[in-house]
Amino acid sequence: MPDFRRVSLTLMGCGGTGSHLASGLAALTLALEERGVSTDVLLIDGDAVEPKNVGRQLFRTADVGRNKAETLAARLNAAFGTRIGAAAQAIDRRDTFHQPNAFNVVVGAVDNPAARALIAAQVKKAAGQLWWLDCGSEGLRDAQRLSDRPQPALFRRRLRFGVGRGTGLDD
């Protein structure tokens, strides 16, 4: 693997799985930057914190009603002194997760096959320039995968069976 001087990490989904992964990405950012590697981190989730999320996810009662990505980014930036960005939106076909001249990784913590299919399409389109670590849930066994050559048909096949019709993120 080449010696990268810039790393771009995108966490897609800040709910049940993603909220716990976010602090690890903040710690990874610090470790990389100590070694002279510029690191950009972006948390993406269009959902707001709901009462049912408190306790199971890394949110408190005071967070209810606030966007998950923005809440986690603010908390991690305050705790670690990082510059983690947040996007309060669901993913769509325009999202690329790819920055030029960087080692690009998207960490998927989404809860449905439709969102996975969108990520898979972008990874495929990036032709080896974007890695994907899938850590999602919802109807998938052994969902953890690391790849730069996804198989979008796998996710489309699951969509035809009616699993996860939306593109929302972790509840």
Summary of the structure (lengths in Angstrom):
residues: 171
radius of gyration: 15.5
end to end distance: 36.1
largest distance: 47.0
contacts: 570
relative contact order: 0.21
helix: 34%
strand: 20%
